[in-house]
Amino acid sequence: MTGELSGGTAAQDFESWAAARGPALVRFAHLVTGGSPDAPDLAQDALAQVWSRWRRLDGDAEAYARRCITNGSVSRWRRIGRIRPVADVPDAATSDLTGMVDDADHAWALLVTLTPVQRAAVVLRFYEERSYAEIGSLLDVPETTARSHVHRALRALRTRLEES
């Protein structure tokens, strides 16, 4: 990114921030997209959008970047269609992995079956430990809608757990 930015304190501040927060934003994008190979692209797009508004963000760059990633994920989902293949998860009976890894794989397989908005809401609530007000702000929906997304996602996850 150094070559793309012209000199100045804002550019240096942004570069430092992007270097420090970039990996976390990629992880966040990975979780929101359900492991899509598009996750690094979404994080990069978010960083580009943050840079274009860097001077106006006033310390809210992290929240803005997460909103960009979430909105970008939902937009891509709408553009390419709502049906996405779910990656195969190793069968617990034949796996050499520990029980904890099997549980994590099973949780991941369930998480990717949610819609992108529900998945984003669950990730924000339980992985990022955000309040419903923050989730609503990041998803650009009212707090009650954020609660509804989380509630519906948890209900869907419970149903799928009972089925498996």
Secondary structure, DSSP 8 states (H G I E B T S, - for coil): -GGGS-SSHHHHHHHHHHHHHHHHHHHHHHHHHTS-TTHHHHHHHHHHHHHHTHHHHTT-HHHHHHHHHHHHHHHHHHHH-S---------TTT--S-HHHHHHHHHHHHHTTS-HHHHHHHIIIIIS---HHHHHHHHTS-HHHHHHHHHHHHHHHHHHHHH-
